[in-house]
Amino acid sequence: MKRRDFLKTAFLSGAIASAGWDPFRAFTNQGRRDTSQKILILGFDGVDPHLLETFIRQGKLPAFAKLWQEGDFKPLGTSIPPQSPVAWSNFITGTDPGGHAIFDFIHRDPQQYLPTFSASKTEEAKRTLNLGNLVLPLSGGEVTLLRQGKAFWQYLEEYDIPATVFKIPSNYPPAPSKQRTISGMGTPDILGTYGIFNFYTTTAAEVQKDIGGGRIHNVYIIGNQIEAKLPGPINSFKKDRPETFVNFKVHIDPVHPVVKISLPGEEFILQEGEWSGWKRVEFPLIPTQSVSGICMFYLKQVRPDFKLYVSPVNIDPANPALPITTPSSYSKELAEKFGPFFTKGLPADTSALDSDILDEKEFLTQDDFILAERNAMFDYELDRFESGVLFYYVSSTDQRQHMFWRLIDKNHPSYEPKLAKEFGSAIEKIYTEVDKILAKALAKIDKNTTLIVMSDHGFCPFRYSFNLNTWLKESGYLSLINEWKQGQEDLFLNVDWHRTKAYAVGLNGLYLNLKGREAEGIVTEREKEALMREIAHKLESYIDPTTGKRPILRAYVTKDVYHGPYTHKAPEIIIGYNHGFRVSWTSPLGGIPKKIVEPNTEKWSGDHCMDPSVIPGILMTNRPIKHSSPHLYDLTASILKTYGIPIPPTMRGKPIF
Amino acid sequence: MWAFNQAITWLFKIIFFPWEKLHPWWGMIYISLLTGLFMLWVFRLTSNQAGIKEVKQQIKAHLLEIRLFKDNMALTLKAQGRILLCNLKYISYSFKPMLVMILPLLLILIQLNFRFAYQPLAPGERTIVKVKVKPGFDLLQMPISLTSSPGIMVETPPLRIEEGGEIDWRIRAVQEGHHLLKIKINNDQEVEKEIFVAARGARKLSTLSPLRPPSNFIPSLLYPLEKPIPSDLPLQDIEVIYPSGNFHFLGLSLHWLIVYFLLAIAFGFGLKRIVGVEI
């Protein structure tokens, strides 16, 4: 099973069923109390303290420089592991993963040894009525947020303190609240996946490509016209569950590189190299029922080969098929003010860049759209920020560092001098963009406003891939059914569970094959402790013979580092990779390639799924930080303290002011 | 035809003059009221008022008959048959006023369409200009260009769609105001199309025609705001795609025709006693 298929299968089935969510759930207003103290939090995902300091010292970030001079700046301790869903959950709840139960992007089902998404779960209607080929739901489907623990804005709500929380990760579907919130990372596209783009081409070679995160469609030009389909969600109203789609036509001028695209109810003209802006598409389900989505078209090339990219279809904020805001009217309010906007959790299409469907320039253009939208909405929210807390999130800092690190790191296997010359400043530019956002915030705040600029983690190069499952196999902890098939199958299809003691799922997690917990577990409770310590010790001692380096800096036994009621659900060990190393692309989904360490030749070249000590985040505030080594969960406690709210004993953090 | 169109258009300009600076809702309420009154007036003049009154009384009597003799199947069925006959009679009495009203109503609807069905382009907004070419002309060989006054920017070269004989351009509204698109054909012939740009903020009643029609009777009647394209040109019509001007009420997006008929009927029923009309 390919990554794309996995993503699709995992999310798709419930997406439509959940269209039955209660739209009237939260037609309510946020807290009304006028607070003398305000807190403005700017969450810049992945901003790295070393890069930030370098750019500040070079005089490129005047607003950051000003804030540092007038306030304080410290590295911010991140989560174990330092993945965004985990780290932001630490911040949201003031606990570590033991308290919020998000341990990785990917968890696993111990009964099937299959990866599952950690953030949310979608379920179709439990009661249905079958009429021929029609399946009519008699109860609503459900989308459940899997993050546990109370969010800081829910605490504030109890004290009637207003909060607006914009696009914070790990909050899809949004936790029930009267506060104004819109979900961020983790919000799916209309298919229920993390984002599947569509690419229409007449190039046969491209059609053969096996890519993740996208679908390539072979199209034919007949009479200067192309007929194509834009795939939509599965139609769960039909027994055979067909894929829905929207038909569209492309009319091509016989001479000029210009086309007209005709969607149902709308036509628009694009020249080669142009983006369409948002277009609304309706996927029909049954008469009177359809799902509305929004997408962008990009005409990459007209001749000699035709190439048209269509972005992942985002949930339409004006008519959301899935819950993305509290109150539910908030997304409609924003859509009315700004028109359609990116609702998918991580909007930049890194898959399209990774698979060469979009080039660097095209990717950055798309990312600029995202940034422009975010800027406009930030101005809007900042303008009406009069009381309580405003949290504002930017994802482009993270996404650009993931994709462009190879162009600032000459030692990276994907470094290309020519591209580095042209796009090597992409990361610096995004830092200057967030500096502008900070400048606006500095201009707005008064003496009663605490300004917190934070990132969930930093960044470092991802030069080498570590195949953790291969290491387990080579070390005798994991056995294969057929040795000769090694490297050919994902999802542990070739694993002999009766002879396997440990396996790795997700980006940092390692599980023991425990008897009584796993379907075919063999490790007894008595053996568990010693085995955990043994594996952790061996992992930390392993030296890669090619590079001469230790790929793993620390292997954390989770029961030593987690606190809270969900610790028992965590992987037994969390891997803290060394600078330059990260888990491979195949290992997280149960792949077992032949080599333990391989160079990373992907465009996804910067990362943060390393050891927390390698990539701390940033904390910059306009008040002195009393804490010598603040952590994400300390900020949560600080917010509560500012408003005199008692810090619950379940919260791990301590106030920093 | 053009003189007639101009006269009707001027008449409606005068009718709507007081409402030009206001949101289209005001103009809609006003014209619905006028139409309601107009329909009542026509109904009173042209219908058989005494006949309508009598037939309605008869229907009521037969309904009472059904209620009183509900145990008598034969009588009930007979009464139902009579109600049906009375209804047919009632419809026949309404037929004449309907016939009288149909033409003026058609002219009213045509005029209202240009006031309520579309919104002007907003500055920065993009749209498509479509030129339909008469059959028999080779699109690829035809020298054709689109230029505009400074308020509009032509953004693309012509896009020729041979199937359907269509040439399209994408334009972008730059400045508010009334502008002219100029289409030059064969280097020596030129034809213009009006286009209107206004800020989207506070919507006002505006008159705009999406199509400059050919010189045939029906299209000229349906699109009376602009002079038909001279018949010696190889062009059939010129169209600008404007955004829809739907009305919004309680979260619903309503087509202007629905709003208009609902209001006109409501006004008609509300005022029938005052005007003294039996409907």
HADDOCK unambig.tbl for C-alpha pairs under 7 A between the chains (distance, minus, plus):
assign (segid A and resid 251 and name CA) (segid B and resid 161 and name CA) 6.72 0.50 0.50
assign (segid A and resid 253 and name CA) (segid B and resid 159 and name CA) 4.97 0.50 0.50
assign (segid A and resid 253 and name CA) (segid B and resid 160 and name CA) 5.25 0.50 0.50
assign (segid A and resid 253 and name CA) (segid B and resid 161 and name CA) 6.68 0.50 0.50
assign (segid A and resid 256 and name CA) (segid B and resid 157 and name CA) 6.98 0.50 0.50
assign (segid A and resid 258 and name CA) (segid B and resid 159 and name CA) 6.45 0.50 0.50
assign (segid A and resid 259 and name CA) (segid B and resid 159 and name CA) 6.79 0.50 0.50
assign (segid A and resid 268 and name CA) (segid B and resid 128 and name CA) 6.91 0.50 0.50
assign (segid A and resid 269 and name CA) (segid B and resid 170 and name CA) 6.06 0.50 0.50
assign (segid A and resid 271 and name CA) (segid B and resid 156 and name CA) 6.98 0.50 0.50
